[in-house]
Amino acid sequence: MLTFARDGAERFPLAAMDVLEDIEAIASGLAPDRAGIRLHGFAELAALLAPGAAIGGVAAGVMGRAARPVRAILFDKTATANWSLGWHQDRTIVVAERRDVDGYGPWTIKAGLLHVAPPIHLLARMVTLRVHLDAVADDNAPLLIAPGSHRAGRVAEEDIDSMVGACGIATCLAERGDIWLYATPILHASEAAVRPRRRRVLQVDYAAEDLPDGLEWLGV
């Protein structure tokens, strides 16, 4: 049972700001990627995201001590990498190996990692955290969400615009060290920055349950 704001998103300050320097050290050796860098196999990062640590503790606060990080992506928008992303739901998870399980599919491979679309009820019990390494003003591509849209289940592509219209739009501004937590299926988007400057965000999905029939989370 998730226990946070009814509109599906909530802002938290990071308790230990030195964690940001640890994340920056990990990110410093990564090549930039326009669509976001999927992170896996970094023991230092896994420790920072564990439920007893500063970042993972935010997830554990709303979903319990069983919360665990199951996917991490670093977004790094700059003046030369200033993309936009239309309204959508995050609909895939990363697993260790393929197993044919009812309700799971289609399967895709992104950045060498195996992704699958699970049933919407699984996504509805997950949360996503966005850890801001840089401040995000309204002219620097803040996250946009449609409040309450996470309660609509899986939204068909042709119904997304009308759902956003019905829910309205909230802008998730942030200071360095802020964490935005939202229900994973919430409709969200990001426009290109009006005044582009560095906007680094570590996005982490958390789950608190095992997968069925031999499927296993890959984790971070």
Residue frames as a rotation matrix with the C-alpha (Angstrom) as fourth column:
MET 1
0.580 0.815 0.000 0.00
0.815 -0.580 0.000 0.00
0.000 0.000 -1.000 0.00
LEU 2
-0.424 -0.736 0.528 1.53
0.721 -0.627 -0.294 3.31
0.548 0.257 0.796 -1.07
THR 3
0.440 0.538 -0.719 1.19
0.874 -0.441 0.204 6.18
-0.207 -0.719 -0.664 1.38
PHE 4
-0.735 -0.601 -0.314 1.84
0.521 -0.797 0.306 9.53
-0.434 0.061 0.899 -0.24
ALA 5
-0.644 0.485 -0.591 0.03
-0.403 -0.872 -0.276 12.44
-0.650 0.060 0.758 -1.85
ARG 6
0.125 0.837 0.532 -3.28
0.206 0.503 -0.840 11.65
-0.971 0.215 -0.109 -3.53
ASP 7
0.718 0.168 -0.675 -2.29
-0.541 -0.476 -0.693 13.44
-0.438 0.863 -0.251 -6.74
GLY 8
0.953 -0.269 0.140 0.47
0.303 0.857 -0.417 10.86
-0.008 0.440 0.898 -7.19
ALA 9
0.160 -0.942 0.296 3.58
0.546 -0.165 -0.821 12.98
0.823 0.293 0.488 -6.62
GLU 10
0.973 0.081 -0.215 5.42
0.228 -0.461 0.858 14.51
-0.029 -0.884 -0.467 -3.69
ARG 11
0.418 -0.845 0.333 8.61
-0.105 -0.409 -0.906 16.52
0.902 0.344 -0.260 -3.18
PHE 12
0.906 -0.211 -0.367 11.21
0.417 0.297 0.859 15.67
-0.072 -0.931 0.357 -0.53
PRO 13
0.592 -0.803 0.068 14.51
-0.776 -0.591 -0.221 17.33
0.217 0.078 -0.973 0.44
LEU 14
0.446 -0.546 -0.710 17.54
0.201 0.833 -0.515 15.04
0.872 0.087 0.481 0.44
ALA 15
0.998 0.017 -0.068 18.73
0.070 -0.146 0.987 14.63
0.007 -0.989 -0.147 4.03
ALA 16
0.327 -0.945 0.017 22.40
0.333 0.132 0.934 13.96
-0.884 -0.300 0.357 3.18
MET 17
0.852 0.085 -0.516 23.63
-0.367 -0.606 -0.706 16.36
-0.373 0.791 -0.485 0.51
ASP 18
-0.155 -0.987 -0.052 27.04
-0.776 0.089 0.625 14.67
-0.612 0.137 -0.779 0.27
VAL 19
0.037 0.272 0.962 25.25
0.310 0.912 -0.270 11.82
-0.950 0.308 -0.051 -1.51
LEU 20
0.920 0.339 -0.199 25.01
-0.047 -0.407 -0.912 14.09
-0.390 0.849 -0.358 -4.56
GLU 21
0.245 -0.913 -0.326 28.80
-0.942 -0.304 0.143 14.21
-0.229 0.272 -0.934 -4.83
ASP 22
-0.412 -0.342 0.844 28.90
-0.247 0.934 0.258 10.41
-0.877 -0.102 -0.470 -4.74
ILE 23
0.490 0.670 0.558 26.39
0.439 0.364 -0.821 10.24
-0.753 0.647 -0.116 -7.58
GLU 24
0.855 -0.215 -0.472 28.31
-0.469 -0.708 -0.528 12.85
-0.221 0.673 -0.706 -9.56
ALA 25
-0.171 -0.972 0.162 31.50
-0.797 0.233 0.557 10.82
-0.579 -0.034 -0.815 -9.15
ILE 26
-0.205 0.192 0.960 29.75
0.301 0.946 -0.125 7.77
-0.931 0.263 -0.252 -10.61
ALA 27
0.751 0.638 0.171 28.27
0.378 -0.202 -0.904 9.83
-0.542 0.743 -0.393 -13.46
SER 28
0.463 -0.602 -0.650 31.53
-0.579 -0.761 0.293 11.54
-0.672 0.241 -0.701 -14.33
GLY 29
-0.590 -0.775 0.226 32.89
-0.369 0.508 0.778 8.47
-0.718 0.376 -0.586 -16.08
LEU 30
-0.052 0.684 0.728 29.80
0.587 0.610 -0.532 7.88
-0.808 0.400 -0.433 -18.21
ALA 31
-0.936 -0.203 0.289 29.48
0.350 -0.429 0.833 8.91
-0.045 0.880 0.473 -21.84
PRO 32
-0.557 0.774 -0.301 26.52
-0.503 -0.603 -0.619 11.23
-0.660 -0.194 0.725 -22.45
ASP 33
-0.842 0.399 0.362 23.45
0.537 0.683 0.495 9.75
-0.050 0.611 -0.790 -24.08
ARG 34
-0.818 0.518 0.248 20.55
-0.350 -0.792 0.501 11.71
0.456 0.323 0.829 -25.53
ALA 35
0.073 0.952 -0.298 17.88
-0.275 0.307 0.911 9.30
0.959 0.016 0.284 -24.33
GLY 36
0.585 0.104 0.804 19.29
-0.808 -0.010 0.589 8.70
0.070 -0.995 0.078 -20.85
ILE 37
-0.363 -0.815 -0.451 21.96
-0.637 0.570 -0.518 6.35
0.680 0.099 -0.726 -19.54
ARG 38
0.775 0.614 -0.151 20.69
-0.350 0.616 0.706 3.12
0.526 -0.494 0.692 -17.99
LEU 39
-0.146 -0.857 0.495 22.81
-0.905 -0.087 -0.417 2.25
0.400 -0.508 -0.763 -14.98
HIS 40
0.929 0.363 -0.070 23.54
-0.304 0.858 0.414 -1.30
0.210 -0.363 0.908 -13.87
GLY 41
0.600 -0.700 -0.386 26.38
0.611 0.713 -0.343 -2.99
0.515 -0.030 0.856 -12.06
PHE 42
-0.188 -0.633 0.751 27.54
-0.182 -0.729 -0.660 -0.03
0.965 -0.261 0.022 -9.95
ALA 43
-0.101 0.117 -0.988 27.96
0.813 0.581 -0.014 -1.35
0.573 -0.805 -0.154 -6.41
GLU 44
-0.910 -0.286 -0.298 28.48
0.407 -0.748 -0.525 2.17
-0.073 -0.599 0.797 -5.07
LEU 45
-0.687 0.717 0.116 25.19
-0.550 -0.618 0.561 3.30
0.474 0.321 0.820 -6.57
ALA 46
-0.018 0.694 -0.720 23.28
0.193 0.709 0.678 0.28
0.981 -0.126 -0.147 -5.26
ALA 47
-0.465 -0.219 -0.858 24.47
0.862 0.107 -0.495 1.16
0.200 -0.970 0.139 -1.75
LEU 48
-0.996 0.071 -0.062 23.25
-0.058 -0.980 -0.190 4.74
-0.074 -0.186 0.980 -2.10
LEU 49
-0.462 0.867 -0.184 19.83
-0.656 -0.195 0.729 3.56
0.597 0.458 0.659 -3.27
ALA 50
-0.655 0.186 -0.733 19.27
0.428 0.890 -0.157 0.86
0.623 -0.416 -0.662 -0.61
PRO 51
0.315 0.942 0.114 16.21
0.421 -0.247 0.873 1.33
0.850 -0.227 -0.475 1.65
GLY 52
0.558 -0.142 -0.818 18.39
0.815 -0.096 0.572 2.18
-0.159 -0.985 0.063 4.65
ALA 53
-0.574 -0.816 0.067 20.29
0.803 -0.545 0.241 4.93
-0.160 0.192 0.968 2.81
ALA 54
-0.678 0.256 -0.689 19.34
0.021 -0.931 -0.366 8.57
-0.735 -0.262 0.626 2.26
ILE 55
-0.679 0.431 -0.595 17.73
-0.729 -0.295 0.618 8.11
0.091 0.853 0.514 -1.15
GLY 56
-0.629 0.424 -0.651 16.22
0.106 0.877 0.469 4.66
0.770 0.226 -0.597 -0.67
GLY 57
-0.829 0.304 -0.470 14.82
0.507 0.049 -0.861 5.79
-0.239 -0.952 -0.194 2.65
VAL 58
-0.664 0.624 -0.412 12.44
-0.646 -0.756 -0.107 8.12
-0.378 0.195 0.905 0.81
ALA 59
-0.365 0.512 -0.778 11.02
-0.583 0.526 0.619 5.17
0.726 0.679 0.106 -1.14
ALA 60
-0.692 0.055 -0.719 10.89
0.454 0.808 -0.375 3.02
0.561 -0.586 -0.585 2.00
GLY 61
-0.938 0.311 -0.153 8.93
-0.059 -0.579 -0.813 5.77
-0.341 -0.754 0.562 3.72
VAL 62
-0.267 0.888 -0.374 6.00
-0.929 -0.341 -0.146 5.33
-0.257 0.308 0.916 1.34
MET 63
0.367 0.429 -0.825 6.20
-0.708 0.705 0.052 1.62
0.604 0.565 0.562 0.46
GLY 64
0.952 0.055 0.300 7.91
-0.270 0.612 0.743 -0.04
-0.143 -0.789 0.598 3.43
ARG 65
0.213 -0.958 0.191 11.32
-0.672 -0.002 0.741 -1.55
-0.709 -0.286 -0.644 4.17
ALA 66
0.224 -0.095 0.970 10.87
0.465 0.885 -0.021 -4.11
-0.856 0.456 0.243 1.39
ALA 67
0.936 0.137 -0.323 11.41
-0.175 -0.618 -0.767 -1.33
-0.304 0.775 -0.554 -1.17
ARG 68
0.054 -0.951 0.304 14.34
0.428 0.297 0.854 -1.99
-0.902 0.083 0.423 -3.48
PRO 69
0.044 -0.094 -0.995 15.73
-0.693 -0.720 0.037 -0.18
-0.719 0.688 -0.097 -6.52
VAL 70
0.250 0.146 0.957 14.95
0.367 0.901 -0.233 -2.07
-0.896 0.409 0.172 -9.73
ARG 71
0.323 -0.261 0.910 16.02
0.926 -0.111 -0.360 0.39
0.195 0.959 0.206 -12.44
ALA 72
0.277 -0.293 -0.915 18.17
0.364 -0.849 0.382 3.52
-0.889 -0.439 -0.129 -12.58
ILE 73
0.332 -0.134 0.934 18.57
0.917 -0.188 -0.353 6.01
0.223 0.973 0.061 -15.44
LEU 74
-0.235 -0.454 -0.859 20.69
0.541 -0.796 0.273 9.16
-0.807 -0.401 0.433 -15.53
PHE 75
0.585 0.416 0.696 19.34
0.802 -0.420 -0.424 12.06
0.116 0.806 -0.580 -17.60
ASP 76
-0.207 -0.735 -0.646 21.75
0.613 -0.612 0.499 14.85
-0.762 -0.293 0.577 -18.46
LYS 77
0.643 0.480 0.597 20.17
0.765 -0.432 -0.477 17.70
0.029 0.764 -0.645 -20.41
THR 78
-0.299 -0.747 -0.593 22.49
0.537 -0.646 0.543 20.41
-0.789 -0.156 0.594 -21.70
ALA 79
0.087 0.283 -0.955 22.41
-0.518 -0.806 -0.286 23.12
-0.851 0.519 0.076 -24.36
THR 80
-0.521 -0.369 -0.770 23.64
-0.853 0.231 0.467 20.54
0.005 0.900 -0.435 -26.90
ALA 81
-0.843 0.357 -0.402 21.38
0.291 0.932 0.217 17.72
0.452 0.065 -0.889 -25.67
ASN 82
-0.826 0.562 -0.055 18.09
-0.379 -0.625 -0.683 19.52
-0.418 -0.543 0.729 -25.18
TRP 83
-0.865 0.476 -0.162 15.40
0.183 0.599 0.780 17.01
0.468 0.644 -0.605 -26.05
SER 84
-0.379 0.824 0.420 11.67
-0.925 -0.337 -0.173 16.92
-0.001 -0.455 0.891 -25.32
LEU 85
-0.983 0.130 -0.133 9.53
0.135 0.990 -0.030 13.96
0.128 -0.047 -0.991 -24.31
GLY 86
-0.424 0.896 0.128 5.80
-0.486 -0.345 0.803 13.80
0.764 0.279 0.582 -24.97
TRP 87
-0.026 0.537 0.843 3.13
-0.994 0.075 -0.079 12.66
-0.106 -0.840 0.532 -22.54
HIS 88
-0.029 -0.055 -0.998 3.45
-0.379 0.925 -0.040 8.98
0.925 0.377 -0.047 -21.67
GLN 89
0.827 0.147 0.542 3.39
-0.554 0.370 0.745 6.33
-0.091 -0.917 0.388 -18.95
ASP 90
-0.411 -0.909 -0.075 6.47
-0.905 0.416 -0.088 4.32
0.111 0.031 -0.993 -17.99
ARG 91
0.579 0.815 -0.019 5.32
-0.815 0.579 -0.022 0.80
-0.006 0.028 1.000 -18.82
THR 92
0.549 -0.424 -0.720 8.37
-0.071 0.835 -0.546 -1.46
0.833 0.351 0.428 -18.71
ILE 93
0.787 -0.414 0.458 10.57
-0.484 0.047 0.874 -3.08
-0.383 -0.909 -0.164 -16.08
VAL 94
0.083 -0.839 -0.537 14.06
-0.852 0.220 -0.475 -4.61
0.517 0.497 -0.697 -16.34
VAL 95
0.857 0.261 0.444 14.45
-0.456 0.786 0.418 -8.32
-0.240 -0.561 0.792 -15.61
ALA 96
0.016 -0.941 0.337 17.36
-0.588 0.263 0.765 -10.75
-0.809 -0.211 -0.549 -15.37
GLU 97
-0.951 -0.293 0.102 16.22
-0.101 0.602 0.792 -13.20
-0.293 0.743 -0.602 -18.05
ARG 98
-0.433 0.820 -0.373 13.28
-0.852 -0.238 0.466 -13.91
0.294 0.520 0.802 -20.30
ARG 99
-0.920 0.338 0.198 10.53
0.244 0.890 -0.385 -16.23
-0.306 -0.306 -0.901 -19.08
ASP 100
-0.663 0.740 0.114 7.13
-0.097 -0.236 0.967 -16.49
0.742 0.630 0.228 -20.72
VAL 101
-0.806 0.426 -0.410 4.62
0.500 0.120 -0.858 -15.45
-0.316 -0.896 -0.310 -18.07
ASP 102
-0.026 0.894 0.447 0.97
0.946 -0.123 0.301 -14.55
0.324 0.431 -0.842 -18.70
GLY 103
0.840 0.482 -0.250 0.44
0.533 -0.818 0.215 -10.81
-0.101 -0.314 -0.944 -18.76
TYR 104
0.269 -0.828 -0.491 4.11
0.012 -0.507 0.862 -9.96
-0.963 -0.238 -0.127 -19.36
GLY 105
-0.396 -0.418 0.817 5.02
0.845 0.182 0.503 -8.60
-0.359 0.890 0.281 -22.78
PRO 106
0.891 -0.443 -0.101 6.07
0.118 0.441 -0.890 -7.32
0.439 0.780 0.446 -25.23
TRP 107
0.555 -0.801 -0.224 9.81
0.585 0.184 0.790 -7.77
-0.592 -0.569 0.571 -24.68
THR 108
0.899 -0.351 0.263 12.49
-0.012 -0.618 -0.786 -5.29
0.438 0.704 -0.559 -25.74
ILE 109
0.268 -0.879 -0.395 16.21
0.955 0.188 0.230 -4.73
-0.128 -0.439 0.889 -25.27
LYS 110
0.876 -0.035 0.481 17.42
0.057 -0.983 -0.175 -1.24
0.479 0.181 -0.859 -24.40
ALA 111
0.335 -0.856 0.395 21.11
-0.877 -0.436 -0.200 -0.48
0.343 -0.279 -0.897 -23.79
GLY 112
-0.490 -0.575 -0.655 21.70
-0.415 0.815 -0.405 -4.23
0.766 0.073 -0.638 -23.58
LEU 113
-0.899 0.237 0.368 19.16
-0.307 0.260 -0.916 -4.70
-0.313 -0.936 -0.161 -20.76
LEU 114
-0.776 0.626 -0.079 16.08
0.433 0.619 0.655 -6.91
0.459 0.474 -0.751 -21.07
HIS 115
-0.825 0.561 0.064 12.81
-0.505 -0.682 -0.529 -4.97
-0.253 -0.469 0.846 -20.64
VAL 116
-0.715 0.698 -0.047 9.25
0.575 0.624 0.529 -6.26
0.398 0.351 -0.847 -20.47
ALA 117
-0.518 0.659 0.545 5.86
-0.609 -0.732 0.306 -4.63
0.600 -0.173 0.781 -20.02
PRO 118
-0.961 0.179 -0.212 4.21
0.275 0.720 -0.637 -6.08
0.038 -0.670 -0.741 -16.89
PRO 119
-0.009 1.000 0.015 0.53
0.881 0.001 0.473 -5.95
0.473 0.018 -0.881 -15.89
ILE 120
-0.067 0.019 0.998 -0.55
-0.025 -1.000 0.018 -2.46
0.997 -0.024 0.067 -14.87
HIS 121
0.892 0.449 0.047 -1.35
-0.055 0.004 0.999 -3.61
0.448 -0.894 0.028 -11.33
LEU 122
0.382 -0.841 -0.383 2.36
0.924 0.347 0.161 -4.27
-0.003 -0.416 0.909 -10.75
LEU 123
-0.449 -0.546 0.707 3.34
0.596 -0.773 -0.219 -0.80
0.666 0.323 0.673 -11.97
ALA 124
0.335 0.696 0.635 0.62
-0.085 -0.649 0.756 0.68
0.939 -0.307 -0.158 -9.76
ARG 125
0.964 -0.024 -0.265 2.45
0.263 0.241 0.934 -0.67
0.041 -0.970 0.239 -6.70
MET 126
0.024 -0.997 0.072 5.78
0.995 0.017 -0.096 0.86
0.094 0.074 0.993 -7.74
VAL 127
0.843 0.132 -0.521 7.19
0.205 -0.975 0.086 4.35
-0.497 -0.179 -0.849 -7.20
THR 128
0.339 -0.739 0.582 9.73
0.813 -0.082 -0.576 6.38
0.473 0.669 0.573 -9.14
LEU 129
0.558 -0.278 -0.781 12.21
0.468 -0.672 0.574 8.82
-0.685 -0.686 -0.245 -7.58
ARG 130
0.568 -0.455 0.685 13.95
0.551 -0.408 -0.728 11.66
0.611 0.791 0.019 -9.39
VAL 131
0.432 -0.549 -0.716 17.05
0.720 -0.268 0.640 12.89
-0.543 -0.792 0.279 -7.59
HIS 132
0.925 0.007 0.381 18.02
0.266 -0.727 -0.634 16.36
0.272 0.687 -0.674 -8.80
LEU 133
0.115 -0.967 -0.226 21.74
0.972 0.063 0.225 17.06
-0.204 -0.246 0.948 -9.10
ASP 134
-0.906 -0.317 0.281 20.96
0.381 -0.899 0.216 20.54
0.184 0.303 0.935 -10.46
ALA 135
-0.488 0.760 -0.430 18.26
0.010 -0.487 -0.873 23.08
-0.873 -0.430 0.230 -9.74
VAL 136
-0.700 0.359 0.618 15.36
0.709 0.238 0.664 23.02
0.091 0.902 -0.421 -12.21
ALA 137
-0.660 0.483 -0.575 13.50
-0.182 -0.846 -0.502 26.25
-0.729 -0.227 0.646 -12.88
ASP 138
0.297 0.912 0.283 10.42
0.120 0.258 -0.959 26.55
-0.947 0.319 -0.032 -15.07
ASP 139
0.711 -0.077 -0.699 12.57
-0.667 -0.391 -0.635 27.48
-0.224 0.917 -0.329 -18.10
ASN 140
-0.351 -0.923 -0.158 14.94
-0.936 0.348 0.052 24.49
0.007 0.166 -0.986 -17.77
ALA 141
-0.251 0.302 -0.919 12.76
-0.500 0.773 0.391 21.53
0.829 0.558 -0.043 -18.74
PRO 142
-0.601 0.094 0.794 11.08
-0.754 0.262 -0.602 20.58
-0.265 -0.960 -0.086 -15.45
LEU 143
-0.930 0.367 0.015 9.11
0.364 0.914 0.179 17.37
0.052 0.172 -0.984 -15.19
LEU 144
-0.508 0.859 0.064 5.43
-0.839 -0.510 0.191 17.82
0.197 0.043 0.979 -15.99
ILE 145
-0.967 0.254 0.020 2.84
0.240 0.935 -0.262 15.46
-0.086 -0.249 -0.965 -14.50
ALA 146
-0.331 0.938 0.099 -0.90
-0.364 -0.223 0.904 14.98
0.871 0.263 0.415 -14.85
PRO 147
-0.791 -0.085 0.606 -1.99
-0.612 0.099 -0.784 14.80
0.007 -0.991 -0.130 -11.18
GLY 148
-0.086 0.781 0.618 -4.14
-0.649 0.427 -0.630 11.78
-0.756 -0.455 0.470 -10.35
SER 149
0.302 0.234 -0.924 -3.64
-0.933 0.270 -0.237 10.10
0.194 0.934 0.300 -13.72
HIS 150
-0.760 -0.639 -0.120 -1.95
-0.587 0.753 -0.296 7.14
0.280 -0.155 -0.947 -11.99
ARG 151
-0.550 0.625 0.553 -5.40
-0.333 0.443 -0.832 6.06
-0.766 -0.642 -0.035 -10.78
ALA 152
0.280 0.702 -0.654 -6.67
-0.875 -0.093 -0.475 5.55
-0.394 0.706 0.588 -14.35
GLY 153
0.528 -0.157 0.835 -4.75
0.180 0.981 0.070 2.31
-0.830 0.113 0.546 -14.96
ARG 154
-0.536 -0.704 0.465 -3.19
0.593 0.077 0.801 1.76
-0.600 0.706 0.376 -18.36
VAL 155
0.252 0.582 -0.773 -4.10
-0.162 -0.762 -0.627 4.74
-0.954 0.283 -0.097 -20.55
ALA 156
0.404 -0.041 0.914 -4.45
0.818 0.464 -0.340 4.02
-0.410 0.885 0.221 -24.26
GLU 157
-0.637 -0.769 0.051 -2.27
0.697 -0.547 0.463 6.18
-0.329 0.330 0.885 -26.49
GLU 158
-0.507 0.487 0.711 -5.30
0.504 -0.501 0.704 7.76
0.699 0.715 0.008 -28.14
ASP 159
0.588 0.790 -0.176 -6.71
0.573 -0.253 0.779 8.75
0.571 -0.559 -0.601 -24.74
ILE 160
-0.195 -0.761 -0.619 -3.59
0.981 -0.135 -0.143 10.38
0.025 -0.635 0.772 -23.29
ASP 161
-0.819 -0.149 0.554 -4.32
0.243 -0.965 0.099 13.94
0.520 0.215 0.826 -24.42
SER 162
0.113 0.944 0.309 -7.87
-0.152 -0.291 0.945 13.86
0.982 -0.154 0.111 -23.06
MET 163
0.519 0.009 -0.855 -6.65
0.756 0.462 0.464 12.37
0.400 -0.887 0.233 -19.77
VAL 164
-0.589 -0.780 -0.212 -4.07
0.804 -0.537 -0.255 15.16
0.085 -0.321 0.943 -19.40
GLY 165
-0.604 0.438 0.666 -6.79
-0.051 -0.855 0.517 17.68
0.795 0.278 0.538 -20.18
ALA 166
0.474 0.856 -0.206 -9.04
0.111 0.174 0.978 16.21
0.873 -0.487 -0.012 -17.50
CYS 167
0.461 -0.359 -0.812 -6.31
0.874 0.340 0.346 15.99
0.152 -0.869 0.471 -14.84
GLY 168
0.975 -0.219 0.037 -4.49
-0.221 -0.972 0.081 19.22
0.019 -0.087 -0.996 -15.57
ILE 169
0.414 -0.907 -0.078 -0.74
0.438 0.274 -0.856 19.75
0.798 0.321 0.510 -15.50
ALA 170
0.963 -0.247 -0.110 1.57
0.003 -0.397 0.918 20.25
-0.270 -0.884 -0.381 -12.51
THR 171
0.565 -0.824 0.043 5.16
-0.201 -0.188 -0.961 21.46
0.800 0.534 -0.272 -12.89
CYS 172
0.874 -0.279 -0.398 7.81
0.486 0.514 0.707 19.79
0.007 -0.811 0.585 -10.72
LEU 173
0.552 -0.705 0.446 10.37
-0.407 -0.695 -0.593 22.50
0.728 0.146 -0.670 -10.01
ALA 174
0.810 -0.324 -0.489 13.38
0.558 0.681 0.473 21.52
0.180 -0.657 0.732 -7.92
GLU 175
0.646 -0.737 0.198 16.42
-0.763 -0.617 0.191 22.75
-0.018 -0.275 -0.961 -6.05
ARG 176
-0.143 -0.777 -0.613 19.68
-0.522 0.585 -0.620 20.83
0.841 0.232 -0.489 -6.04
GLY 177
-0.957 -0.270 0.109 19.17
-0.243 0.539 -0.806 17.85
0.159 -0.798 -0.581 -3.74
ASP 178
-0.164 0.962 0.217 15.39
-0.895 -0.053 -0.442 17.72
-0.414 -0.267 0.870 -4.07
ILE 179
-0.981 0.002 0.196 13.75
0.068 0.941 0.330 14.36
-0.184 0.337 -0.923 -4.68
TRP 180
-0.220 0.946 -0.240 10.47
-0.975 -0.220 0.028 14.09
-0.026 0.240 0.970 -6.55
LEU 181
-0.913 0.051 0.404 8.64
-0.009 0.989 -0.145 10.84
-0.408 -0.136 -0.903 -5.85
TYR 182
-0.244 0.884 -0.400 5.69
-0.952 -0.296 -0.073 9.81
-0.183 0.363 0.914 -7.99
ALA 183
0.315 0.465 0.827 3.53
-0.213 0.884 -0.416 6.79
-0.925 -0.045 0.378 -8.74
THR 184
-0.603 -0.745 0.285 5.29
0.095 0.288 0.953 5.00
-0.792 0.602 -0.103 -11.59
PRO 185
-0.338 0.459 0.821 2.24
0.920 0.344 0.186 4.88
-0.197 0.819 -0.539 -13.96
ILE 186
0.261 0.500 -0.826 1.52
0.326 -0.851 -0.412 8.62
-0.909 -0.162 -0.385 -13.70
LEU 187
0.623 -0.024 0.782 1.35
0.767 -0.182 -0.616 10.44
0.157 0.983 -0.095 -17.04
HIS 188
0.431 -0.554 -0.712 4.35
0.232 -0.695 0.681 12.71
-0.872 -0.459 -0.170 -17.40
ALA 189
0.734 -0.204 0.648 6.30
0.630 -0.151 -0.761 14.71
0.253 0.967 0.017 -19.96
SER 190
0.148 -0.707 -0.691 9.26
0.477 -0.562 0.676 17.06
-0.867 -0.429 0.254 -20.36
GLU 191
0.973 0.186 0.138 9.67
0.214 -0.499 -0.839 19.90
-0.087 0.846 -0.526 -22.81
ALA 192
0.099 -0.951 0.292 12.92
0.835 -0.080 -0.544 21.15
0.541 0.298 0.787 -24.27
ALA 193
-0.065 -0.201 -0.977 14.51
0.835 -0.548 0.057 23.83
-0.547 -0.812 0.204 -22.09
VAL 194
0.888 0.369 0.275 13.72
0.456 -0.786 -0.418 27.43
0.062 0.496 -0.866 -23.00
ARG 195
0.571 -0.792 0.216 17.06
-0.767 -0.609 -0.203 28.57
0.292 -0.050 -0.955 -21.55
PRO 196
0.802 -0.173 -0.571 19.18
0.142 0.985 -0.099 25.40
0.580 -0.002 0.815 -21.71
ARG 197
-0.013 -0.854 0.520 21.70
-0.906 -0.210 -0.368 24.70
0.423 -0.476 -0.771 -18.96
ARG 198
-0.800 -0.397 -0.449 22.83
-0.246 0.900 -0.359 21.60
0.547 -0.177 -0.818 -17.09
ARG 199
0.101 0.847 0.522 19.92
-0.991 0.037 0.132 19.55
0.092 -0.531 0.843 -15.74
ARG 200
-0.650 -0.436 -0.622 21.07
-0.375 0.897 -0.236 16.22
0.661 0.080 -0.746 -14.33
VAL 201
0.204 0.782 0.589 18.51
-0.979 0.154 0.135 13.86
0.015 -0.604 0.797 -12.84
LEU 202
-0.926 -0.343 -0.158 18.97
-0.330 0.938 -0.104 10.35
0.184 -0.044 -0.982 -11.48
GLN 203
0.053 0.999 0.002 15.68
-0.965 0.050 0.259 8.51
0.258 -0.016 0.966 -11.96
VAL 204
-0.920 -0.392 -0.016 15.14
-0.359 0.857 -0.370 5.31
0.159 -0.334 -0.929 -9.96
ASP 205
0.126 0.951 -0.282 12.21
-0.603 0.300 0.740 2.88
0.788 0.077 0.611 -9.98
TYR 206
-0.791 -0.307 0.529 11.42
-0.611 0.408 -0.678 1.04
-0.008 -0.860 -0.511 -6.72
ALA 207
0.114 0.799 -0.590 9.39
-0.419 0.577 0.701 -2.11
0.901 0.167 0.400 -6.13
ALA 208
-0.352 -0.178 0.919 8.55
-0.936 0.080 -0.343 -3.98
-0.012 -0.981 -0.195 -2.94
GLU 209
0.528 0.569 0.631 7.54
-0.517 0.804 -0.293 -7.41
-0.674 -0.171 0.719 -4.21
ASP 210
-0.565 -0.681 0.466 8.94
-0.085 0.610 0.788 -10.39
-0.820 0.406 -0.403 -6.08
LEU 211
-0.305 0.415 -0.857 7.99
-0.952 -0.148 0.267 -11.15
-0.016 0.898 0.441 -9.67
PRO 212
0.480 0.626 0.615 5.95
-0.641 0.729 -0.242 -14.29
-0.600 -0.278 0.750 -10.47
ASP 213
0.947 0.158 0.279 6.84
0.026 0.829 -0.559 -17.65
-0.319 0.537 0.781 -12.02
GLY 214
0.387 -0.890 0.239 10.62
0.835 0.449 0.319 -17.37
-0.391 0.076 0.917 -11.95
LEU 215
0.480 -0.236 0.845 10.94
0.428 -0.778 -0.460 -13.83
0.766 0.583 -0.272 -13.31
GLU 216
0.255 -0.466 -0.847 13.54
0.921 -0.150 0.359 -11.83
-0.295 -0.872 0.391 -11.39
TRP 217
0.982 -0.004 -0.187 14.31
-0.028 -0.992 -0.126 -8.15
-0.185 0.129 -0.974 -11.17
LEU 218
0.416 -0.897 0.147 17.70
0.554 0.122 -0.823 -7.29
0.721 0.424 0.548 -12.61
GLY 219
0.683 -0.127 -0.719 18.17
0.625 -0.409 0.665 -4.51
-0.378 -0.904 -0.200 -10.05
VAL 220
0.917 -0.387 0.095 20.82
-0.296 -0.822 -0.487 -1.83
0.266 0.418 -0.868 -10.17
